[in-house]
Amino acid sequence: MPKMKTNRAAAKRFKFTATGKVKRSSGFANHILTKKSMKRKRKLRGGGYVDAADMREIRNLLPNGN
């Protein structure tokens, strides 16, 4: 059976923590920033964790834990 390939798009967006959670960054922070308030842009700087309901999909995209 051939090796499983990592989805490169997902590898650039998600990182695994030591405890097995998946870190993610916020979207909507790259362009068209003039109409967004400073408070909103400040909140977008911080990331978060992937919800438990989506963990199975992420693990399928990143089989090697990249």
Order of alpha helices (4+ residues) and beta strands (2+ residues): alpha-beta-beta-alpha-beta-alpha
